[in-house]
């Protein structure tokens, strides 16, 4: 009874002491998952350490208790997942952290309840004028303002290998956010395919500077279609992506 009461008071959960993340990046990178349950399981296993304070006359410290059942119970009660951001130096698609934490919690709730929670983004970059948007709306803003912005693409192309890597990472995070939070529209997959892969100048740049990135981008978009995330892609587009991936693989093998 005492333990049950203690568990009912758990409010702060996170990864185990000394660890960071939400357990999803390895699965996404390796394509080693089948469905929501796999992603939810990884998130819950990684994030279910309850942090509790201990007070006595000698010290005050926090301890972590692995409590997946208590964490799952809390998740089942949630209806909204909100991510706050207080700066404009980064966006939701330039790091794996954003999808791992917000997307991870979202997919865990969906797996436990059968329903996707409402997802929001809190823009606190101007503290005097904070704004809350639906996550889908914020993803669309990032897509338009940076992801397919010709000025951004031209800018990263000045950085050679690293620039191509940033393009590939952007597609990875777009895909991962969609896999976890269901927040990406089909036209965005089509848009990045056209801007990064089908554009002759950009494709030539990536193929020359970082063929691994070109292969990975094409394969990630093919995976998005295979997993039902990018449903509107026609066979001609898929065949073109497959051919580009194979060509990039050939270049990699020839240079190895």
Backbone torsions as a table, in degrees:
resi	resn	phi	psi	omega
1	UNK	NA	-40.4	179.5
2	UNK	-64.4	-43.1	179.1
3	UNK	-64.9	-40.3	179.5
4	UNK	-63.1	-40.6	178.6
5	UNK	-65.2	-41.1	179.2
6	UNK	-63.0	-43.4	-179.7
7	UNK	-63.6	-34.8	-178.5
8	UNK	-67.8	-16.2	-178.2
9	UNK	-98.3	-1.4	178.5
10	UNK	-64.8	130.4	-179.1
11	UNK	-129.5	-27.6	-175.5
12	UNK	-111.5	119.3	-179.1
13	UNK	-123.7	151.9	177.6
14	UNK	-168.2	-170.2	177.7
15	UNK	-74.9	166.7	-177.0
16	UNK	-65.4	155.8	-178.7
17	UNK	-53.8	132.5	179.6
18	UNK	89.1	-7.5	-179.3
19	UNK	-108.0	162.4	178.2
20	UNK	-144.3	145.8	178.2
21	UNK	116.2	-171.3	-178.9
22	UNK	-132.9	9.5	171.5
23	UNK	82.6	6.8	-173.9
24	UNK	-100.1	-26.5	-171.0
25	UNK	-60.4	-40.3	179.5
26	UNK	-62.5	-40.5	179.0
27	UNK	-65.9	-44.2	-178.7
28	UNK	-65.3	-45.8	-178.0
29	UNK	-61.4	-42.4	-175.3
30	UNK	-88.1	-4.8	-175.6
31	UNK	60.7	26.9	-174.0
32	UNK	-92.9	56.9	176.6
33	UNK	-153.0	154.9	-177.5
34	UNK	-111.4	-40.1	-173.0
35	UNK	-154.3	-174.0	-180.0
36	UNK	-56.3	-37.6	-176.6
37	UNK	-60.6	-39.4	179.6
38	UNK	-64.4	-45.7	-179.9
39	UNK	-67.0	-41.5	179.7
40	UNK	-63.4	-42.2	-179.5
41	UNK	-60.9	-43.6	179.8
42	UNK	-64.1	-44.0	-179.5
43	UNK	-63.0	-46.5	-178.1
44	UNK	-65.9	-44.4	179.7
45	UNK	-60.5	-36.7	-175.8
46	UNK	-80.7	-30.6	-167.3
47	UNK	-110.5	11.2	-169.3
48	UNK	-97.2	22.6	177.1
49	UNK	-86.9	117.6	-180.0
50	UNK	-86.0	129.0	179.9
51	UNK	-100.8	122.6	-178.0
52	UNK	-126.1	147.6	179.6
53	UNK	-90.0	143.8	176.6
54	UNK	-120.4	120.6	179.6
55	UNK	-116.0	131.5	169.6
56	UNK	-148.6	-177.1	-174.5
57	UNK	-72.2	-12.5	-175.8
58	UNK	-100.6	-36.2	-177.4
59	UNK	-158.3	171.2	174.5
60	UNK	-134.0	121.3	-177.6
61	UNK	-147.3	165.7	177.6
62	UNK	-109.4	145.7	174.9
63	UNK	-128.3	154.2	-178.5
64	UNK	-111.0	133.2	-179.5
65	UNK	-123.1	122.9	179.8
66	UNK	-69.3	112.6	-172.2
67	UNK	-137.1	67.1	-177.9
68	UNK	-61.2	-34.4	179.9
69	UNK	-66.8	-44.8	179.4
70	UNK	-64.7	-40.1	179.0
71	UNK	-63.8	-43.7	179.3
72	UNK	-62.5	-39.2	178.1
73	UNK	-62.6	-40.3	177.6
74	UNK	-64.1	-43.7	-179.0
75	UNK	-61.5	-37.5	-178.9
76	UNK	-65.4	-19.9	-179.2
77	UNK	-90.7	-5.6	-174.0
78	UNK	-87.3	142.7	178.2
79	UNK	-119.6	-18.1	-176.2
80	UNK	-133.1	138.7	171.9
81	UNK	-122.4	117.9	-176.2
82	UNK	-120.9	132.1	173.3
83	UNK	-112.8	125.1	177.5
84	UNK	-99.3	142.3	176.5
85	UNK	-138.3	134.0	-172.6
86	UNK	-111.3	16.0	178.7
87	UNK	-146.1	166.3	178.3
88	UNK	-112.6	11.5	179.3
89	UNK	-74.1	-23.2	-179.1
90	UNK	-130.7	161.5	173.2
91	UNK	-131.7	177.7	-172.3
92	UNK	-67.7	-15.2	-175.2
93	UNK	-113.8	22.0	177.5
94	UNK	-116.0	12.2	178.3
95	UNK	-158.5	150.5	177.5
96	UNK	-77.2	-15.4	-176.8
97	UNK	-59.2	-42.0	-173.1
98	UNK	-63.9	-49.3	-179.7
99	UNK	-70.7	-32.7	-178.8
100	UNK	-63.0	-44.9	-176.0
101	UNK	-81.9	-54.6	-179.9
102	UNK	-72.7	-46.3	178.7
103	UNK	-65.3	-39.4	179.4
104	UNK	-61.7	-45.2	178.0
105	UNK	-64.6	-39.2	-179.4
106	UNK	-63.2	-47.4	-178.4
107	UNK	-68.7	-31.4	177.5
108	UNK	-66.0	-43.9	178.0
109	UNK	-63.4	-42.3	179.9
110	UNK	-63.3	-40.3	179.8
111	UNK	-67.7	-34.7	-177.4
112	UNK	-80.7	-33.3	-173.1
113	UNK	-109.7	-16.9	-176.3
114	UNK	81.9	6.2	-177.9
115	UNK	-137.0	136.5	176.8
116	UNK	-73.4	129.3	177.1
117	UNK	-70.9	164.0	172.1
118	UNK	-70.5	133.5	-176.4
119	UNK	-119.2	136.0	-176.0
120	UNK	-136.3	160.6	175.2
121	UNK	-123.7	126.8	177.9
122	UNK	-99.9	112.4	-179.6
123	UNK	-92.8	103.9	180.0
124	UNK	-111.1	25.2	-179.3
125	UNK	-65.0	-27.0	171.7
126	UNK	-114.1	96.0	-174.1
127	UNK	-55.4	-30.3	-179.0
128	UNK	-78.8	-9.8	-178.6
129	UNK	-144.3	63.6	-179.1
130	UNK	-68.5	149.4	179.2
131	UNK	-132.9	143.5	175.6
132	UNK	-116.7	127.3	179.6
133	UNK	-125.2	156.7	170.2
134	UNK	-63.7	146.1	-178.8
135	UNK	-57.6	-41.6	178.6
136	UNK	-57.6	-40.1	-180.0
137	UNK	-65.6	-41.8	-179.2
138	UNK	-67.9	-40.3	176.5
139	UNK	-59.8	-41.8	178.9
140	UNK	-63.9	-37.3	177.9
141	UNK	-64.4	-44.0	178.8
142	UNK	-64.9	-40.5	179.0
143	UNK	-58.8	-48.0	-176.8
144	UNK	-72.1	-41.7	-172.1
145	UNK	-79.6	-30.0	-178.6
146	UNK	-125.2	-55.0	-165.2
147	UNK	-54.6	-47.6	-179.4
148	UNK	-110.7	18.1	177.8
149	UNK	-74.0	118.4	-178.6
150	UNK	-55.6	-32.2	179.5
151	UNK	-67.4	-40.3	177.8
152	UNK	-66.8	-43.3	-179.9
153	UNK	-60.8	-45.4	178.3
154	UNK	-62.0	-36.6	179.8
155	UNK	-65.3	-46.9	-178.8
156	UNK	-71.4	-24.5	178.3
157	UNK	-66.9	-17.3	175.9
158	UNK	-73.7	-10.7	-174.5
159	UNK	-107.6	16.6	170.9
160	UNK	56.7	-126.9	-176.7
161	UNK	-53.3	-46.8	-177.3
162	UNK	-65.4	-36.6	178.4
163	UNK	-63.2	-42.9	177.1
164	UNK	-64.2	-38.0	177.3
165	UNK	-60.8	-41.1	-179.7
166	UNK	-64.0	-36.9	176.7
167	UNK	-64.1	-45.6	179.9
168	UNK	-63.0	-40.8	179.5
169	UNK	-63.6	-38.3	178.7
170	UNK	-60.5	-43.9	177.4
171	UNK	-64.9	-40.2	178.0
172	UNK	-57.9	-46.5	-176.0
173	UNK	-72.6	-33.2	174.2
174	UNK	-61.2	-48.6	178.4
175	UNK	-60.5	-46.6	-175.8
176	UNK	-66.0	-38.6	177.0
177	UNK	-63.2	-38.5	179.6
178	UNK	-69.4	-41.3	-179.8
179	UNK	-61.4	-34.9	-176.0
180	UNK	-94.0	-41.0	-172.0
181	UNK	-113.6	-3.1	178.6
182	UNK	53.0	61.5	-171.3
183	UNK	-132.1	13.3	-176.6
184	UNK	-117.6	133.3	179.1
185	UNK	-87.3	154.0	-178.7
186	UNK	-57.1	-37.2	-176.6
187	UNK	-63.1	-22.1	178.9
188	UNK	-72.2	-39.9	174.8
189	UNK	-62.5	-44.4	177.9
190	UNK	-60.7	-41.0	-177.7
191	UNK	-64.7	-43.6	179.7
192	UNK	-71.2	-31.8	176.0
193	UNK	-62.2	-44.2	-179.0
194	UNK	-70.8	-39.1	-175.3
195	UNK	-77.0	-36.1	-174.1
196	UNK	-101.3	-36.7	-168.0
197	UNK	-108.8	-43.5	-176.2
198	UNK	-85.5	-19.4	175.0
199	UNK	-68.2	123.5	-172.3
200	UNK	-61.7	-42.8	-178.1
201	UNK	-66.8	-44.8	-178.9
202	UNK	-68.6	-42.6	178.7
203	UNK	-60.5	-42.5	179.1
204	UNK	-62.3	-41.4	177.8
205	UNK	-60.4	-49.7	-177.4
206	UNK	-65.6	-41.9	-179.1
207	UNK	-61.7	-34.9	-179.6
208	UNK	-78.6	-45.9	-172.9
209	UNK	-86.1	-32.3	-174.1
210	UNK	-158.3	74.7	-178.7
211	UNK	-61.2	-23.7	176.6
212	UNK	-62.3	-40.2	179.4
213	UNK	-65.7	-40.3	179.6
214	UNK	-63.6	-45.5	177.6
215	UNK	-60.4	-46.6	-176.7
216	UNK	-64.9	-38.6	179.1
217	UNK	-64.4	-46.0	179.6
218	UNK	-62.7	-42.6	-179.6
219	UNK	-67.1	-35.6	179.9
220	UNK	-67.5	-39.1	178.3
221	UNK	-68.6	-36.7	174.4
222	UNK	-63.1	-39.5	178.1
223	UNK	-64.7	-39.0	178.4
224	UNK	-58.6	-39.4	177.1
225	UNK	-69.4	-43.9	-177.8
226	UNK	-63.0	-31.8	-178.9
227	UNK	-89.5	4.2	177.0
228	UNK	79.8	13.6	179.2
229	UNK	-84.2	-39.3	177.3
230	UNK	-109.0	90.3	-170.3
231	UNK	-87.9	-21.6	-172.8
232	UNK	-88.2	-2.5	-178.5
233	UNK	-66.0	127.6	178.8
234	UNK	-87.8	170.4	-174.5
235	UNK	-64.2	-32.6	179.0
236	UNK	-62.0	-43.3	178.4
237	UNK	-65.0	-44.6	-178.7
238	UNK	-64.1	-40.6	178.0
239	UNK	-63.8	-38.3	179.5
240	UNK	-65.8	-42.8	177.2
241	UNK	-63.0	-42.4	179.4
242	UNK	-61.9	-42.5	179.8
243	UNK	-64.5	-40.1	179.3
244	UNK	-66.6	-41.1	178.1
245	UNK	-61.7	-43.1	-179.9
246	UNK	-67.2	-38.9	178.7
247	UNK	-64.6	-43.1	178.1
248	UNK	-63.5	-40.2	177.8
249	UNK	-61.5	-39.2	177.9
250	UNK	-63.0	-39.8	177.9
251	UNK	-65.3	-41.5	179.1
252	UNK	-61.3	-45.6	-179.4
253	UNK	-66.1	-37.6	-179.5
254	UNK	-67.0	-29.2	-177.9
255	UNK	-94.5	-2.6	-176.7
256	UNK	-90.8	NA	NA
